[in-house]
Amino acid sequence: MKAQHVAIVGATGAVGQEMLRVLADRRFAMASLRLIASPGSAGRTVRFAERDYVLMAPSREAFEGVDLALFSAGASVSRAWAPVAAACGAWVVDNSSAYRQDPEIPLVVPEVNAEALANNPRRIIANPNCSTIQMLVALAPMHRAWGLERVVVSTYQAISGKGARALDEFDAQVRADGRGESPAHEILPGILSGNLLCDWAHGDDGWSEEERKMVAETRKILSMPSLAVSPTTVRVPVRNGHSESVWARFARPVTRAMAHEVLGAAEGVVLTRESGPGVHPQPRTASGQDAVFVGRVREDGGDPNALMFFVVSDNVRKGAALNAVQIAERVCL
């Protein structure tokens, strides 16, 4: 890959900062780097690779000459500026929800459906939701082996998925609890200290928007528009690293040993074959790591075609920044 002229939109946010770390960790060949943030942040500096970069506001001029633009600044920014960056000749990888269900825009997890990158005249690729990414890295190799028919998933999602202000508020809640005071909440929908929350907007039917995302994105990525997907999404008092309990039914009988063989060879997966108290994938150890960790694989005693397993991954890294850079590595070849 030749050295690329790169722009990061949302460079001061948690995912934007993680994108910088991932680019450095993977030695992504960069001819130049532009860091783009809100107009209010323009003119400030951000240090990266022993150099200070001046933050730029979004503009057509900011994207001229850019080969790759990584967006992580929210859907409204992406809708306004991703087409501009693409029109200037850049490949755009967008981490927001703006284009995930656009039928003309590929929604990509490289380990799962990299072939979707092949024909993309609009030069925009959507990065899926973090909870969808880690589930499909684990599910896709099993789907290829036995044919997925249905999936039921419960998520245990970390606070970092809601941003730095939510983390600060959680820390304040923990301190208030420690002093015997009543914790306050503004960013979170309730008290998360010592608690669990359903932390997404809900429709009149009781479904959360996060649950709807998992259904729609799973169907699109796997090209299975009628796949039965039944999620329940929950915010837990964990700072970083999403966990998921998955039940999956396949078209053919499967065993734990068969699953271990497939998952042990799967790209992007680290498999824990052993099982026991504390012997399973955990967000504390997955945080900061690239892989999707899978363990507690079990057969369903009532259904020979079904398996249950536990999936953990760093939601800011593989669930956002790393997946975006992996896409970029493929389109910029």
C-alpha positions in Angstrom: 0.0 0.0 0.0 1.3 3.4 -0.9 1.4 6.1 1.8 -2.0 7.7 2.1 -3.1 11.3 2.9 -5.4 10.7 5.9 -8.0 12.8 7.6 -9.7 11.9 10.9 -13.1 13.7 11.5 -13.9 13.8 15.2 -10.2 13.6 16.1 -10.7 14.8 19.7 -13.3 12.2 20.7 -12.6 8.8 22.3 -13.0 6.9 19.0 -11.0 9.5 17.0 -8.2 9.2 19.5 -8.3 5.4 19.4 -8.2 5.6 15.6 -4.9 7.5 15.9 -3.5 4.8 18.3 -4.6 2.0 15.9 -3.0 3.7 12.9 0.2 3.9 14.8 0.0 0.4 16.2 -0.6 -1.1 12.7 2.1 1.2 11.1 -0.5 2.5 8.6 1.5 4.2 5.9 0.6 7.9 6.0 1.9 10.6 3.7 0.1 13.3 5.7 -2.5 13.6 8.5 -5.2 16.1 9.0 -7.2 16.2 12.2 -10.7 17.7 11.9 -13.0 18.6 14.8 -15.8 20.9 15.6 -15.4 24.6 14.6 -15.2 25.4 18.3 -12.0 23.2 18.5 -10.4 24.6 15.4 -7.0 26.0 16.1 -6.2 23.9 19.1 -3.4 21.3 18.8 -3.4 17.6 19.3 -0.1 15.7 19.8 0.4 12.5 17.8 3.7 10.6 17.0 5.8 13.3 18.7 4.2 16.1 16.6 1.6 18.7 17.2 -1.3 18.9 14.7 -3.5 21.9 14.5 -7.2 21.0 14.5 -9.2 22.0 11.4 -12.9 22.7 11.1 -14.8 20.7 8.4 -14.6 22.3 5.0 -14.2 21.3 1.3 -10.6 22.6 1.5 -9.9 20.4 4.5 -10.7 17.3 2.4 -8.9 18.3 -0.8 -6.0 16.0 -1.6 -7.2 13.4 1.1 -7.1 9.7 0.1 -8.8 8.4 3.3 -11.2 10.1 5.7 -12.1 8.3 8.9 -15.3 9.8 10.4 -16.4 9.5 14.0 -18.2 12.7 14.8 -21.9 11.7 14.8 -24.5 11.1 12.1 -25.3 14.8 11.3 -21.6 15.6 10.6 -21.3 12.4 8.5 -24.4 13.3 6.4 -23.1 16.8 5.8 -19.4 16.1 5.1 -18.8 12.5 4.1 -20.2 13.1 0.6 -18.0 16.2 0.3 -14.9 14.1 1.3 -15.8 11.4 -1.2 -16.4 14.0 -4.0 -12.9 15.3 -3.3 -11.6 11.8 -4.0 -11.3 10.3 -0.6 -12.4 6.9 0.6 -14.7 7.5 3.5 -15.1 5.1 6.4 -17.9 6.3 8.6 -18.4 5.2 12.2 -21.8 6.8 12.7 -25.3 5.4 12.0 -25.8 7.8 9.0 -25.2 5.3 6.2 -25.6 1.9 7.8 -28.9 1.1 6.3 -28.4 2.9 3.0 -28.7 0.1 0.4 -26.0 1.7 -1.8 -23.5 1.9 1.0 -21.6 -1.3 2.1 -21.8 -2.1 5.9 -18.6 -4.0 6.5 -16.8 -6.2 9.1 -13.7 -7.2 7.2 -13.5 -10.7 8.7 -17.1 -11.3 7.7 -18.1 -9.6 4.4 -15.0 -7.9 2.9 -16.4 -8.8 -0.5 -19.0 -6.0 -0.1 -16.2 -3.5 -0.7 -15.8 -4.5 -4.3 -18.3 -2.2 -6.0 -18.8 1.1 -4.3 -19.0 4.1 -6.6 -20.0 6.5 -3.8 -16.7 5.8 -2.0 -18.4 5.6 1.4 -18.2 2.6 3.7 -20.3 2.3 6.9 -18.7 0.9 10.1 -21.3 -1.2 12.0 -22.4 -0.8 15.6 -20.0 -2.1 18.2 -22.3 -4.8 19.5 -23.0 -6.1 16.0 -19.3 -6.2 15.0 -18.2 -8.5 17.8 -21.2 -10.8 17.6 -20.7 -11.3 13.8 -16.9 -11.9 14.1 -17.9 -14.9 16.2 -21.0 -16.0 14.4 -19.9 -15.7 10.8 -17.5 -18.6 10.7 -20.1 -20.8 12.2 -22.7 -19.5 9.7 -20.4 -20.5 6.9 -20.0 -23.9 8.3 -23.6 -24.8 9.2 -25.9 -22.2 8.0 -27.4 -19.7 10.6 -31.1 -19.8 11.1 -31.7 -17.8 14.3 -29.8 -15.8 16.9 -30.8 -14.7 20.4 -28.4 -12.3 22.1 -28.2 -10.4 25.4 -25.6 -7.7 25.6 -23.7 -6.3 28.6 -22.5 -3.1 27.3 -19.7 -0.9 28.8 -20.1 2.8 29.7 -17.4 3.8 27.2 -19.9 3.2 24.4 -21.8 6.3 25.7 -18.7 8.5 25.8 -16.4 10.3 28.2 -19.1 12.3 29.9 -21.0 9.1 30.8 -17.8 7.6 32.3 -17.3 10.8 34.4 -20.9 10.7 35.6 -20.5 7.0 36.5 -17.4 7.7 38.5 -19.3 10.5 40.3 -22.1 8.1 41.1 -19.7 5.6 42.6 -18.2 8.3 44.8 -21.6 9.4 45.9 -22.6 5.9 46.8 -19.3 5.5 48.8 -20.3 8.6 50.8 -23.8 7.4 51.4 -25.2 10.2 49.2 -27.9 9.9 46.5 -26.1 9.7 43.1 -27.2 12.1 40.4 -27.6 11.4 36.7 -27.9 13.6 33.6 -26.0 11.7 30.8 -27.0 8.3 31.9 -30.8 7.5 32.2 -30.5 6.5 35.8 -28.1 5.4 38.5 -25.6 2.8 37.0 -23.4 2.5 40.1 -24.2 -1.0 41.4 -27.0 -1.3 38.9 -28.0 -2.2 35.3 -29.8 0.1 32.9 -31.6 -0.1 29.6 -29.8 2.9 28.1 -31.3 3.6 24.7 -34.3 5.4 23.3 -37.4 3.1 23.1 -40.3 2.8 20.7 -43.9 2.3 21.5 -43.4 -1.4 21.0 -40.8 -1.6 23.8 -37.8 -2.2 21.5 -34.7 0.0 22.0 -32.9 1.6 19.1 -29.8 -0.4 20.0 -31.8 -3.6 19.6 -33.2 -2.5 16.2 -29.6 -1.7 15.1 -28.4 -5.2 15.9 -31.3 -6.8 13.9 -31.0 -4.6 10.8 -27.2 -4.6 10.7 -26.9 -8.4 11.2 -29.3 -9.0 8.3 -27.5 -6.6 6.0 -23.9 -7.8 6.7 -24.9 -11.4 6.4 -27.1 -10.7 3.3 -29.9 -12.5 5.2 -32.9 -10.0 5.1 -35.2 -12.4 6.9 -32.9 -13.8 9.6 -34.5 -14.1 13.0 -32.5 -11.9 15.4 -33.8 -11.4 19.0 -31.6 -9.0 21.0 -31.8 -7.5 24.5 -29.3 -4.7 25.2 -28.2 -3.6 28.7 -25.7 -1.1 30.0 -23.6 -2.5 32.8 -21.2 -0.8 35.4 -18.1 -1.8 33.4 -15.9 1.0 32.0 -14.8 -0.6 28.8 -15.4 -3.9 26.8 -18.8 -5.2 25.7 -19.9 -8.7 26.6 -22.6 -10.8 24.9 -24.4 -14.0 25.7 -25.4 -15.6 22.3 -27.7 -18.5 21.5 -27.6 -19.5 17.8 -29.5 -22.1 15.9 -28.1 -23.6 12.7 -29.4 -25.6 9.8 -27.5 -28.7 10.7 -26.6 -30.4 14.0 -23.5 -29.0 15.8 -21.4 -30.0 18.8 -19.1 -28.1 21.1 -16.1 -29.9 19.6 -17.2 -28.8 16.1 -17.6 -25.2 17.3 -14.2 -25.2 18.9 -12.6 -26.4 15.7 -14.2 -23.7 13.6 -13.7 -20.9 16.1 -10.1 -21.9 16.8 -9.3 -21.2 13.2 -11.4 -18.1 12.7 -9.8 -14.8 11.8 -10.0 -12.2 14.6 -11.2 -14.7 17.2 -9.4 -15.8 20.4 -11.1 -18.9 21.8 -11.1 -20.0 25.4 -11.7 -23.8 25.3 -11.6 -24.3 29.0 -14.6 -23.6 31.2 -14.9 -23.0 35.0 -15.3 -20.2 37.6 -13.5 -17.2 36.2 -12.3 -19.1 33.1 -14.0 -17.2 30.4 -13.6 -14.1 28.2 -13.8 -11.0 30.4 -14.0 -7.2 29.5 -11.2 -6.4 31.9 -8.7 -8.5 29.9 -10.3 -7.8 26.5 -9.9 -4.0 26.9 -7.1 -2.6 24.8 -6.9 -5.8 22.7 -7.7 -6.3 19.0 -9.4 -9.7 19.1 -12.9 -10.8 19.7 -12.8 -13.3 22.6 -15.1 -16.3 22.6 -15.7 -18.9 25.3 -18.2 -20.9 27.3 -19.3 -22.7 24.2 -22.1 -25.1 25.1 -24.5 -27.4 23.3 -28.2 -26.8 23.9 -29.5 -30.0 25.4 -32.9 -29.4 24.0 -31.8 -28.6 20.4 -29.0 -30.5 18.6 -28.7 -27.7 16.1 -28.1 -24.9 18.6 -25.1 -23.6 20.5 -24.6 -21.1 23.3 -21.4 -19.0 23.8 -20.0 -15.8 25.4 -18.4 -13.1 23.4 -16.3 -10.2 24.7 -14.5 -7.4 22.8 -13.1 -3.8 23.3 -16.1 -1.8 22.0 -14.0 1.3 21.3 -11.2 -0.6 19.6 -12.5 -3.5 17.5 -16.1 -2.2 17.9 -15.2 1.1 16.2 -11.6 2.3 15.5 -9.9 -0.9 14.6 -12.7 -2.1 12.4 -12.6 1.2 10.5 -8.8 1.0 10.0 -9.1 -2.6 8.9 -11.6 -1.5 6.2 -9.2 1.3 5.2 -6.4 -1.1 4.8 -8.4 -3.1 2.2 -9.8 -0.2 0.2 -6.5 1.7 0.1 -4.5 -1.3 -1.3 
